[in-house]
Amino acid sequence: MTEPTATRVHFYQVGSFAVGNRLLSADDRTVQSNPARTNSIDSGHRACQGCGEALGARYALDAAMRATNDRLVAVNATGCLEVFSTPYPETSWRIPWLHSLFGNAPAVATGVAAAMRVKGRDDVRVVGQAGDGGTVDIGFGTLSGMFERNDDVLFICYDNEGYMNTGVQRSAATPPAARTATTDVVGPEPGNVFGQGKDLPRIAMAHDIPYVATATVADLHDLERKVEHAMEMRGARYLHVLVPCPLGWGSASSDTVRLARLATESGLFPVFEAEHGVVTGARRIRRRVAVEEYLRPQRRFAHLFSGAGRPDVVARLQAMADANIERYGLAPDEGE
Amino acid sequence: MERPFAITLDVGSSRANHTGSWRVERPVYVDRLPPCNDACPAGENIQRWLYHAESGDYENAWRTLVEDNPLPAIMGRVCFHPCETACNRAQVDEAVGINAVERFLGDTALAHGWSLPAPGPATGQKVLVVGAGPAGLSAAYHLRRRGHAVRLVDSAPRLGGMLRYGIPAYRLPRDVLDAEIARIVDMGVEVGLHETVTDIAAAREAAGADAVFLAVGAQLGKRVAIPAGDSAKVIDAVSFLHQVADDDPPLLGRRVVVYGGGDTALDAARTAKRLGATDAVIVYRRNREKMPAHAEEVEQALGEGVTVRWLSTIERFEGERMVIEKMALNAEGFPEPTGEFEELDADALVLALGQDTDLSLLEGSDVAVADGVVQVVDSMMTDVPGIFAGGDAAPSNRTATVAVGHGKRAARGIDAYLAGRVDERPPRHALAEAGRLNTWYYADAPRTERPELERIRRQTNFEEVIGGLTEDNALFEARRCLSCGNCFECDNCFGVCPDNAIVKLGPGERYAVNYDFCKGCGICVAECPCGAIEMVPERI
């Protein structure tokens, strides 16, 4: 007989991509597959159908709760996440949670961490969280300060690329060409302008803080691993999570996870991690797609495809994706 | 109650807010018919037994398998696996090697001596099964499970029918065949060998049978008038293979020509090669695309040195010279003579032009026969109450697997008939189409090929050509199943719901939707790998 083909014993049908798997050991399963997960945000919250931020926040905080043995305080900036979770007198939070202002969440988180240190409660860890508006625009000053002082906080940005709860205005995280209430599709360059905006993960890296990572709601295993890794460290850490917004992006509510997946598979949203300013790992693309596949299901990009369309603009976005793929080494592994 | 300054209400939970009222569509869990199950002529619940095999529970997998088919080690070798042709995984990378896993389970069961389920409580009724091929054996098994007494008769000296006398040993080793047959006989089947039934009514009477299952197969090789000299050696493939199975192979010489394009033609040519023929040439009137034989059989035959004269018919065969005429396909794809002739050296001619069924035992009965086969309804009953028919003797595409399925269906039909019930089959689920799957979640994994015997070795002996899977790669192969259309508890819906509205019910119990909080976003449906959830409009 010829030699039997080599086997890969660790193949589990859906082991590395789906939320759970009956064949995996309990230790190897995701936090989300556990019926005893914290459910940091409870049912009944008023987020839109298919909200990526509600999903991303639960993923991240449940993982942080497990990593800290439930010794966690969350500080929240103003934004969708705060508004939809806490209309007085109801709350969706099942963890200690604190809200102050739009722009001061990183500073408040710093304060909570300092208070805990003074009380000798080193076991209690602090997470600061905000949307992209509260992070890249309004809270940017206090966040940069928190980074610079290396305060012991994990700051998480749930990036839905705009001010969604106030009516979809542009933020410094809104992608070029996207339509928002303040970047209308008029003139020769319709939608948001090219060449502006802030790439906050790279700005965070420039602070040389211990840990910076990006993630999406489309790869739960990756997101949970990064939260867990972040909680093993002390000092300022930053996690940037892409959370599609059906309302602001004009996408189907059922497409939230799919769009996050297409954002990474097209290269438009690079998923990577860095320690002390140096990139230490990037998630390679598995099934590469053109940016058009990611753009088309979103009405905020509809003007690129109506009538004759704007292939020139799509090409510029493709060039951005290609540059990301080049910069972070995201190209699919040819060996597979 | 004391409240802090400026606080007038107690803290409440958002669970008071039933966001389910926003919903216009609701997700519901469904079960769909996987294409493998749909395609299996034996009606196996393939996906279910793969599910058990995935966790390494081979005994449970085997027990699920033999609910429908008592011959897995045999079928794992001889089935042409339409399940794999239908498999949705073919559209991701390659089809799951279902047939290989089936064989692994069958062989594992034989190695461990697992026994078939015990016969059902005796009903006091008796069924005569005529013909001990795959249809008859399958019927005997399913009838015993239902508690009916079974008398199984065959005109041959041994059980197995075409499995023994039509399929060469290099495809189906005799120890495997014997072991799986013995397991059925051990369920208390009364066997009568060398018994040729010549009158169906008389045989029914003599056996005291309440019902009869007719599974006599198609044992007569078709002949065709080819001008042949007196010294020309001509034999039909059925007789040829039968004699080889009886250890009494005819002497065919060194140059053997086989006429025909079906699997039997390939079996005959490959067998002739093993018996020492230097040239085994198949003459077939159409081209390779039109050949009815299964592609992998053709591939194996060619690999063993069998050659094929495509688009050729035999004009005459005189002594050691055969004259063949070249054919050409016309616009409709039918071969037409070209008037061009060629000569071929040949010592013997084997005719593999199809088989007829010998239905002389029906003479004088009211059983309807058309196109050379017995006419049956859905329950496999003929025009005569209590007489059922199946396998090659009934309308079918004449494979062993179809015969096994016929045996099972007939047993159901007979059981219903004996109980005075109408046999009603449960409605089938809608098909689980590939388009409903979200294949992103399945890990990339190419198919595990079964080791093939070195080609040189199988040219000279009857050792089995295709090897089995090892336990490691059987497990790997089983786990390539996508579980199309049926929940396999991957927790995706439970994880991706932004409203925590999916309830996990525990291992084997799947999930439920908490409609108090489900907003109907549909992410669970979009991200279900196997398409086991669908959105239905909410009644408003």
Chai-1 contact restraints between the chains, C-beta under 6 A:
chainA,res_idxA,chainB,res_idxB,connection_type,confidence,min_distance_angstrom,max_distance_angstrom,comment,restraint_id
A,M1,B,P451,contact,1.0,0.0,6.0,A-B,restraint_1
A,M1,B,G467,contact,1.0,0.0,6.0,A-B,restraint_2
A,T2,B,P451,contact,1.0,0.0,6.0,A-B,restraint_3
A,P4,B,P451,contact,1.0,0.0,6.0,A-B,restraint_4
A,P4,B,T470,contact,1.0,0.0,6.0,A-B,restraint_5
A,T5,B,T448,contact,1.0,0.0,6.0,A-B,restraint_6
A,T5,B,E449,contact,1.0,0.0,6.0,A-B,restraint_7
A,T7,B,D472,contact,1.0,0.0,6.0,A-B,restraint_8
A,T7,B,N473,contact,1.0,0.0,6.0,A-B,restraint_9
A,T7,B,F476,contact,1.0,0.0,6.0,A-B,restraint_10
A,F11,B,A443,contact,1.0,0.0,6.0,A-B,restraint_11
A,F11,B,A445,contact,1.0,0.0,6.0,A-B,restraint_12
A,F11,B,F476,contact,1.0,0.0,6.0,A-B,restraint_13
A,F11,B,R479,contact,1.0,0.0,6.0,A-B,restraint_14
A,Q13,B,R479,contact,1.0,0.0,6.0,A-B,restraint_15
A,V14,B,Y441,contact,1.0,0.0,6.0,A-B,restraint_16
A,V14,B,Y442,contact,1.0,0.0,6.0,A-B,restraint_17
A,V14,B,C490,contact,1.0,0.0,6.0,A-B,restraint_18
A,S16,B,A443,contact,1.0,0.0,6.0,A-B,restraint_19
A,F17,B,Y441,contact,1.0,0.0,6.0,A-B,restraint_20
A,A18,B,Y441,contact,1.0,0.0,6.0,A-B,restraint_21
A,A18,B,C490,contact,1.0,0.0,6.0,A-B,restraint_22
A,A18,B,N492,contact,1.0,0.0,6.0,A-B,restraint_23
A,V19,B,D491,contact,1.0,0.0,6.0,A-B,restraint_24
A,V19,B,N492,contact,1.0,0.0,6.0,A-B,restraint_25
A,V19,B,G495,contact,1.0,0.0,6.0,A-B,restraint_26
A,G20,B,C490,contact,1.0,0.0,6.0,A-B,restraint_27
A,G20,B,D491,contact,1.0,0.0,6.0,A-B,restraint_28
A,R22,B,E489,contact,1.0,0.0,6.0,A-B,restraint_29
A,Q32,B,G495,contact,1.0,0.0,6.0,A-B,restraint_30
A,S33,B,D491,contact,1.0,0.0,6.0,A-B,restraint_31
A,P35,B,K504,contact,1.0,0.0,6.0,A-B,restraint_32
A,N39,B,N500,contact,1.0,0.0,6.0,A-B,restraint_33
A,D42,B,S14,contact,1.0,0.0,6.0,A-B,restraint_34
A,D42,B,R15,contact,1.0,0.0,6.0,A-B,restraint_35
A,S43,B,R15,contact,1.0,0.0,6.0,A-B,restraint_36
A,S43,B,D499,contact,1.0,0.0,6.0,A-B,restraint_37
A,S43,B,N500,contact,1.0,0.0,6.0,A-B,restraint_38
A,S43,B,F517,contact,1.0,0.0,6.0,A-B,restraint_39
A,G44,B,S14,contact,1.0,0.0,6.0,A-B,restraint_40
A,G44,B,R15,contact,1.0,0.0,6.0,A-B,restraint_41
A,G44,B,N17,contact,1.0,0.0,6.0,A-B,restraint_42
A,G44,B,T19,contact,1.0,0.0,6.0,A-B,restraint_43
A,H45,B,S14,contact,1.0,0.0,6.0,A-B,restraint_44
A,Q49,B,K519,contact,1.0,0.0,6.0,A-B,restraint_45
A,Q49,B,C521,contact,1.0,0.0,6.0,A-B,restraint_46
A,G50,B,C521,contact,1.0,0.0,6.0,A-B,restraint_47
A,G50,B,I523,contact,1.0,0.0,6.0,A-B,restraint_48
A,C51,B,P498,contact,1.0,0.0,6.0,A-B,restraint_49
A,A54,B,P498,contact,1.0,0.0,6.0,A-B,restraint_50
A,L55,B,P498,contact,1.0,0.0,6.0,A-B,restraint_51
A,P89,B,L9,contact,1.0,0.0,6.0,A-B,restraint_52
A,P89,B,G12,contact,1.0,0.0,6.0,A-B,restraint_53
A,E90,B,G12,contact,1.0,0.0,6.0,A-B,restraint_54
A,E90,B,S14,contact,1.0,0.0,6.0,A-B,restraint_55
A,S92,B,S14,contact,1.0,0.0,6.0,A-B,restraint_56
A,S253,B,C521,contact,1.0,0.0,6.0,A-B,restraint_57
A,S254,B,G522,contact,1.0,0.0,6.0,A-B,restraint_58
A,S254,B,I523,contact,1.0,0.0,6.0,A-B,restraint_59
A,S254,B,A526,contact,1.0,0.0,6.0,A-B,restraint_60
A,T256,B,I523,contact,1.0,0.0,6.0,A-B,restraint_61
A,V257,B,V496,contact,1.0,0.0,6.0,A-B,restraint_62
A,V257,B,I523,contact,1.0,0.0,6.0,A-B,restraint_63
A,V257,B,E527,contact,1.0,0.0,6.0,A-B,restraint_64
